Amino acid sequence: MEIKSILDPECVMHQYECNSKKRLLETIASHLCDQNPELDPGNVFSALIARERLGSTGIGQGIAIPHCRIKGCSQTIGVMVTLKNPIDFDAIDGQAVDVIFVLIVPEDHNQDHLQTLAKLAETFSDSSRLNKIRAAKDTEELYNIIT
């Protein structure tokens, strides 16, 4: 799986300003649904929040990978976000989060979901790439680094 296959340039948010996890997920759901009108922002937001209630998707080192499966979603979709100021995400290491990749997967794609999560975790574990992501000057550069 190539990240480019699930991430459109329009679904990249660079140095976004937000002060809470809930507000961030709500904004991302809305932005994602603007690009994918077949999806409902309320449903996406509710699914992301429900997943967070099971346990934080903050994986450590300032990174979070919120994810959920959505009924009516026809393909795997990603949204890449960097934050101007890190926010509390209840991450496993207690660090605030400033790099977020949201993953929306069709309801019946369990195996794809797990493989994509593994690929994203691998991508963000590369400290050189992570430093470049954080240093990106604009949305286009961020997109090119992550893809």
C-alpha positions as CSV (number, residue, x, y, z in Angstrom):
1,M,0.0,0.0,0.0
2,E,1.3,3.4,-1.0
3,I,0.2,6.4,1.1
4,K,-0.3,8.3,-2.2
5,S,-3.2,5.9,-3.0
6,I,-5.2,6.9,0.0
7,L,-4.2,10.6,0.4
8,D,-5.3,13.4,-1.9
9,P,-3.4,16.7,-1.8
10,E,-6.7,18.3,-0.8
11,C,-6.7,16.2,2.4
12,V,-3.5,17.7,3.8
13,M,-3.7,20.3,6.5
14,H,-0.4,22.1,7.4
15,Q,0.2,23.8,10.7
16,Y,-3.5,23.8,11.6
17,E,-4.4,25.7,14.8
18,C,-6.6,23.8,17.2
19,N,-6.7,23.3,21.0
20,S,-8.5,20.1,21.6
21,K,-8.7,16.5,20.3
22,K,-12.5,16.6,19.9
23,R,-12.5,19.9,17.9
24,L,-9.6,18.6,15.7
25,L,-11.5,15.3,14.9
26,E,-14.7,17.3,14.2
27,T,-12.8,19.6,11.8
28,I,-11.0,16.7,10.1
29,A,-14.4,14.9,9.6
30,S,-15.9,18.0,8.0
31,H,-12.8,18.5,5.8
32,L,-12.7,14.9,4.7
33,C,-16.4,14.9,3.9
34,D,-16.0,18.1,1.8
35,Q,-13.7,16.1,-0.4
36,N,-15.8,13.0,-0.2
37,P,-19.5,14.1,-0.3
38,E,-20.8,10.5,-0.2
39,L,-19.8,10.5,3.5
40,D,-21.6,12.3,6.4
41,P,-19.4,14.4,8.6
42,G,-21.5,13.5,11.7
43,N,-21.1,9.8,11.1
44,V,-17.3,10.1,10.5
45,F,-16.9,12.3,13.6
46,S,-19.0,9.9,15.8
47,A,-17.0,6.9,14.5
48,L,-13.7,8.6,15.3
49,I,-14.8,9.6,18.8
50,A,-16.1,6.1,19.4
51,R,-12.7,4.7,18.5
52,E,-11.0,7.1,20.8
53,R,-13.2,6.0,23.7
54,L,-11.8,2.5,23.2
55,G,-8.3,3.9,23.8
56,S,-6.2,6.8,22.4
57,T,-4.8,6.5,18.9
58,G,-1.9,8.6,20.1
59,I,1.0,6.2,19.4
60,G,3.7,8.2,21.0
61,Q,6.4,10.7,19.9
62,G,3.8,13.3,19.1
63,I,2.0,11.1,16.6
64,A,-1.7,10.0,16.4
65,I,-3.4,7.8,13.9
66,P,-7.1,8.1,14.5
67,H,-9.0,5.5,12.5
68,C,-12.4,3.9,12.0
69,R,-14.4,1.9,9.6
70,I,-17.4,3.6,8.0
71,K,-20.5,2.0,6.4
72,G,-21.0,3.5,3.0
73,C,-17.3,4.4,2.5
74,S,-16.2,3.0,-0.9
75,Q,-12.4,3.3,-0.5
76,T,-9.7,3.9,2.1
77,I,-9.2,7.6,2.7
78,G,-6.5,9.4,4.6
79,V,-6.2,13.0,6.0
80,M,-2.7,14.2,7.0
81,V,-2.5,17.1,9.6
82,T,0.3,18.9,11.3
83,L,-0.6,21.2,14.1
84,K,0.9,24.6,14.8
85,N,0.8,23.8,18.5
86,P,0.7,20.2,19.9
87,I,-2.5,19.2,21.8
88,D,-3.2,16.6,24.4
89,F,-4.3,13.4,22.8
90,D,-4.0,11.0,25.8
91,A,-1.1,9.4,23.9
92,I,0.5,6.2,25.4
93,D,3.7,8.2,26.2
94,G,1.8,11.2,27.6
95,Q,3.3,13.5,24.9
96,A,1.2,16.1,23.2
97,V,0.5,15.4,19.5
98,D,1.4,17.5,16.5
99,V,1.3,15.0,13.7
100,I,-2.0,13.3,12.9
101,F,-3.0,10.9,10.1
102,V,-6.7,10.1,10.1
103,L,-7.7,6.8,8.3
104,I,-11.2,6.1,7.2
105,V,-11.8,2.6,5.9
106,P,-14.8,0.8,4.3
107,E,-16.7,-1.1,7.0
108,D,-15.9,-4.6,5.6
109,H,-12.2,-4.0,4.9
110,N,-10.7,-5.5,8.1
111,Q,-7.5,-6.8,6.6
112,D,-6.8,-3.6,4.5
113,H,-7.4,-1.6,7.7
114,L,-4.8,-3.4,9.7
115,Q,-2.2,-3.4,6.8
116,T,-2.7,0.3,6.3
117,L,-2.3,1.0,10.0
118,A,0.9,-1.0,10.0
119,K,2.3,0.9,7.0
120,L,1.5,4.3,8.6
121,A,3.1,3.2,11.9
122,E,6.2,2.2,9.9
123,T,6.2,5.5,8.0
124,F,6.1,7.6,11.2
125,S,8.7,5.5,13.0
126,D,11.3,6.8,10.5
127,S,12.7,9.7,12.6
128,S,14.3,11.3,9.5
129,R,10.9,11.4,7.7
130,L,9.2,12.6,10.9
131,N,11.6,15.5,11.2
132,K,10.9,16.5,7.6
133,I,7.2,16.3,8.2
134,R,7.5,18.6,11.2
135,A,9.8,21.0,9.2
136,A,7.6,21.2,6.1
137,K,7.0,24.8,5.0
138,D,3.6,24.3,3.3
139,T,0.9,21.9,2.4
140,E,2.5,20.8,-0.9
141,E,5.8,20.0,0.8
142,L,4.1,18.1,3.5
143,Y,2.2,16.1,0.9
144,N,5.4,15.3,-1.0
145,I,7.2,14.2,2.2
146,I,4.4,11.9,3.4
147,T,3.8,10.3,-0.1
